[in-house]
């Protein structure tokens, strides 16, 4: 097959504990919700920055992480 590239902007997030914005600017990172729920209060998300990717973090659902729709091949 052919190679493809997907692009995720480092959009940061809105913090659930005070509603402030974080993770953008000089130290930008991305946080994208997964479709996997941990329990009634928490869900998983993918975290990345310029040097690493964390595929299985979890946090309270009140955080404003980004959502990216994807189609499975």
Residue pairs with C-beta under 8 A, 6 or more apart in sequence:
8 30
8 32
8 48
8 68
9 30
10 23
10 24
10 28
10 29
10 30
10 48
10 49
11 23
11 24
11 30
11 31
11 66
12 21
12 22
12 23
12 24
12 28
12 29
12 30
12 31
13 21
13 22
13 23
13 31
13 63
13 64
13 65
13 66
14 20
14 21
14 22
14 63
14 64
15 21
15 22
15 63
15 64
16 59
16 60
16 61
16 62
16 63
16 64
23 29
23 30
23 31
27 49
28 49
28 50
29 47
29 48
29 49
30 46
30 47
30 48
30 49
30 66
31 45
31 46
31 47
31 57
31 63
31 65
31 66
32 45
32 46
32 65
32 66
32 67
32 68
33 43
33 44
33 45
33 65
33 66
33 67
34 43
34 44
34 45
34 46
36 43
36 44
37 43
37 44
38 44
38 58
41 60
41 61
42 58
42 59
42 60
42 61
43 58
43 59
43 61
44 56
44 57
44 58
45 57
45 58
45 59
45 63
45 65
46 53
46 54
46 55
46 56
46 57
47 53
47 54
47 57
48 54
59 65
